[in-house]
Amino acid sequence: MRIRILGTAAGGGVPQWNCACPGCAAARADPRLRRRHASLAVEADAGRWYVVNATPDLGEQIEECPPLRPGPARRHTPVAGVILTDAELDHTLGLPRLREAPTLRIIATDTVREALCGGLRLDRVLAPYAGLSWATLPHEAPEALDGGPLEIQGITVSGKRPRYAADLDAEPAGDAWVVALRIRDRRDGKALVYAPALAAWPAGLDRALHDADCVFIDGTFWDDEEPRRSGFSQRTAVEMGHLPITGPDGTAERLAALPAARRLYTHLNNTNPLVDPADGGHRRLAAMGIDVAREREVIEL
Ligand SMILES: [Zn+2]
C-alpha cells in the first residue's frame, strides 16, 4: 500500500491566518515549519488515488504531491475520489475546490453525508458545477474499494458533531459522526488505521489498532489544558473532542503499546509544542517508538 501524507495540522493549519502564536509566527518566518491541514492520499490501484479528508488546502496539496497531478491527457486526474472520516469543516471545505471535475466521488458514513447535505447543503451548492457521486463508507464489515485490492471500513469513534450540525436531526442516518478509517491491502494483508479525531478510544477502535501495521492518531493537543492555557478556548482538549497526547487521558502510552511498525501522531493544532521540530516532546515520543507525521512523507506498507 502506498500512502502519501498531504498535511498534518488541525483546523487552521500552521500558520493560521489570524494567529500570531509562537508556532504560527515561526512557520511564517520559516516555510519549512508550515503544516497543511491533515490529510492522506492512498493509492487504490495503480495510478488511482483516494484522498482522505478534503481540507481547505486540497488544491495546493494536490499540486505538492506529484502522483496526484493531472495528466497526461489534459483533463485526466489520478484523484479517484475523497473518503471522509467526519463532517468537520477542516475535513470537508476542500470538496468545493474540486468542483471543476464533472463528477466527484465521495465516500462517507450516512451520518456525515446527511450533515453535509442537510447542514451545509453541499449537494445543492455543488450540483450546478459537479455531479456528486456518494458511496456509503461501510462500518459493519470491510468492503472492497472500487473492486480493487484495498478494502475499507469506517470504525465508529464518537458521536461528536461539528458545531454547525449541533441541532441537525440526524436520527435516520445513525450516529457515525466520527470514524477511524481502516484500509487493508488484500494482496499482503497490511493494514492502515487513520484516526485524526479521537474523542474516545472505544473497544472496536482498539481492536483495529492492534491489527494494524501503520496507525495515525489524533495529536491535536499535547495536554488537556493546552486550549485554555493558550487562551483560544474555554474548553479543555477532551471537552473539544480530542484526547490529548499526555496526561491522565493521554494516548501516548496506549499508542506506544500497539504492535504496529509505524505509530504516528497527526492533526497537530498550532498551539501544540510539537509544531516546533526542536521541542523536547519529539524526543520523548521517539523514545516510545512514536513519530510525529511529517509533511509530504511517503509511507510504503
Ligand atoms: Zn497559532
Boltz pocket constraint, residues with backbone or C-beta under 6 A from the ligand:
constraints:
  - pocket:
      binder: B
      contacts: [[A, 15], [A, 16], [A, 19], [A, 20], [A, 21], [A, 22], [A, 23], [A, 24], [A, 25], [A, 270], [A, 271]]
      max_distance: 6.0
